[in-house]
Amino acid sequence: MGVRIAVVIALSTFISYLHMLHALRTEALEQLQQYVSERSQREQAIFALAEDNQAFLKKELEERIRALQQEDVSARFDSLFARLPDGTIRNRPELEEPSRRVHVFIPRNVTLDAWFRTRLVAAHDVLSRYGPAFHVRFKTTYITLPEGVIAGFSPWTPNWSQELATDFSLADFEDFALNTPEKNPRRQTIWTGIYKDPVTQEWMAAGATPLDLDGRHAATIGHDVLLDELMARTINDHLPGAYNVLFRDNGQLIAHPTQRVENTDSAYNILSAAEQPDVAARRLGSKENATHLRSLFERVKSRESAQALLELPEYGEYVAVTRLKGPGWNLAMVLPERVVSEPALLAARYVLLLGILSLLVELFIMYRVLQQQITHPLLTLSQATDKVAAGDFKVALDTSRGDELGQLARAFQLMANEVQHREEALRQANEGLEQRVEERARELKDVHLQLVQTARRAGMAEIATNVLHNVGNVLNSVYTSSQLAKERMSGMKLEHVSRVAHMLQERQADLSTFLTQDERGRLLIPFLDKLGQNLLEEREELIALLNDVGRYTEHIGDIVKMQQNYARTPRLHEPVDLADLVEDALRINAAGLSRHQVKVQRHLTPLRPMMTDKHKALMILVNLVSNAKYALDTVAVSERLLLIRMEQTLADRIRIVIHDNGMGIAPEMLTRIFQYGFTTRDEGHGFGLHSSALAAQELGGTLSVHSDGPGRGATFTLELPYHPALQTA
């Protein structure tokens, strides 16, 4: 029997090992593929963003060049750039601080004709305008000209162009050569391999997009992407036991765990280094590493395009491969087979050990049972069990035996006594259960009262925050109107009245002669007439400003009343003309819009009055107009535009669209823009849009946002249910 059990244990161990090995391998390979796919999505985001930026800059540069072709830019060119004693042309250092300007380097012997000056000035204008928006994610935003000229925006290296050597040549860089019409006939974005910046000595890659005008190569727009973080993530961020390799199709190695890039000026090439074993050993640690990497590269190159999982049987490794969109680099994660087989082997050893221990215990128990006479004690125990099952706990067993059966008898006797005691304790517990339930109910009631008080305080805090935010928006307009009234009052020409009265008092004796014959006297009556008209106009303007203050103050009172009613009972709807409500929101923000020099365009479709909560709707519109005003601070004064459109989309829906061409919203912020406390302004508190979204929901509508990205403006859309006032009545 022991031999049969041992054979079963051995077979079970072997089958368990095969099963676990298969399961672990399948799980590890699926995890490997999923991890590589997710890594590629994350790593290629920066390259996709660079291509989108270059498409935008390409359009802007073309438009700027065509606009400047109608002008003579020689004066601007000479004011921006100067020829140095070494023959090169660079920035004039005295114009502005180096960290904010566009760096320009023009080699010697470049013909400075009108076409060249126009393109360079246009490149300078485009980089000055859009470079600050891109420098957070990219080391440099640059524009090169076919003549070997480069203009770049890089606040990280403010003196980049000044530190370039006199014999610096763009022809030595891969992106300059690859974007010629001969090398890039399709005129698409080209990504280079990795290289070291000649000034900062940092590893980076460049992506560049050519621009052709009227059939000739005019310029190339590009971004420099720092690779320190990408290389560090490739080396350090991997599955346990695995490692990552990143390389180009031409054999250029970008990242490898054993690669040493210190004190090197060029990247390691897997193909060319095969003929230089000393270089391979020095850069990768050993010749074996270089041979291994060469085998991995050739296996990846020979795979089918759709094949994502490979095997290297000679090294006992699995390889998951994907391509990064944009540069087309190959990201490979290598997982040694021992990482999968070792856990399976360890688990099989545990299974075998437990099986052997179980076999020994089983043989020992069988030996002890067969050694003793167990039939009678077991029969006695069986009878005692029947009595206990029938409810008779008074059993008598032979507890004098010192073996296992004696222990079992004593345990059974003890169990019977314990069950009897438990029965008695259960009866007593049932009697006190009602009292404990009553005490627990009182405790729960106290906890409930505490929770109600806590919820009440939280609600009071939220109402107070809402009131302070909305009142603060209106108080800005109240303050502005009062300041304007103060300025108007200070500017009133009341001292002229005193001067006229003093003049008339001096000539009181011959007043008629003074008014008819004196030169100043004849001008006095027309002057008084104009002075009176001027004072009347000033009075009308002061009355208008004070009326605005009164209306804003009334709105503050309505806000407070609305929050008080909101804390007690739902607010009743009233007939509202949405067009008038939009105009009220613009008037409340009129001072700020005028101060920021924002142009407002209205496209308001005439609609019948509708039933809604007037002050909640006005609160939403005031917040949206105020936010749009601040979003336009980054735009040139002449281009600040706020567009408000109101239309009826369906029979029962009204849409109000507020669009600005300001700073825009990043895609990753669109999902968080309405969260409580989230804000992008230093002085903001993150409550306006949150409360506006909640108010829109309470009105039965929605508040949504759309933006094409930073620097491309934002559009907020408020949709409300349309219930005409007469229909509801």
Helices and strands as residue ranges (DSSP letters): H 2-43, H 45-68, H 74-80, E 81-83, E 89-91, G 98-100, E 103-106, H 114-134, E 140-145, E 149-153, H 160-163, G 170-172, H 174-178, E 190-196, E 203-213, E 216-226, H 228-236, E 243-247, E 253-255, G 272-275, H 277-284, H 287-301, E 309-312, E 317-323, E 330-336, H 337-371, H 375-389, H 404-491, H 495-506, H 511-516, H 519-568, E 574-576, H 578-588, H 590-595, E 599-604, E 610-612, H 614-631, G 632-634, G 637-639, E 641-650, E 653-660, H 667-670, H 688-698, E 702-706, E 714-721, H 725-728
